[in-house]
Amino acid sequence: MPSRFQIRAAAKAIKNQGVIAYPTESVFGLGCLPLSESAVNKILKLKRRPVEKGVILIASNLEQLDYFTILSKDDKSRITRQKSPTTWLVNKSESTPEWISGKHNKVAVRITSHPIAKALCDEVGGAIVSTSANPSTLKAAATILQVRQYFPTQLDYYLPGKTGIIKSATPIIDMETNTTIRA
């Protein structure tokens, strides 16, 4: 686990509209403030990912997602009952910028179970962007060393730590249709 100082330094970089790398449940992620268009665009450029695809938001609790989502009581219950890390496609609020949702009328969200990612969201005080740390044609980084190989100097902070035990990307399920988008 990184030190409290390292978590604070990473959160400070995010709050200053920077882009960081950090461990998640399965791989290292790139993160930033969801409302910083310049930071999200930097991530998309680094990944060579089109804005139309959208990005995932993670949070340590449902309240951190309120600004971006429209969730019924049943939706909230389903998300909190889910034991394994799952990304949900849910109805987006009118406040959700297109650089987050892309061309979609929904937004991808996950309540993170990873202790470092959870501490980071708490220190930032809200949801953060979470997309795998890799150019789109290459394998997602599983270590901080791989992140540095992909992005040697382009990030504002590299938060060390171990990823979770999940060996593949988290599943994505459409809340409304119950369709698995990514297994």
Secondary structure, DSSP 8 states (H G I E B T S, - for coil): ---HHHHHHHHHHHHTT--EEEE-SSSEEEE--TT-HHHHHHHHHHHT--GGG--EEEESSGGGGTTTB---HHHHHHHHH--S--EEEEEB-TTS-HHHHTT-SEEEEEE---HHHHHHHHHHTS-EEEEESS-TTS----SHHHHHHH-SSS-SEE------S--S---EEETTT--EEE-
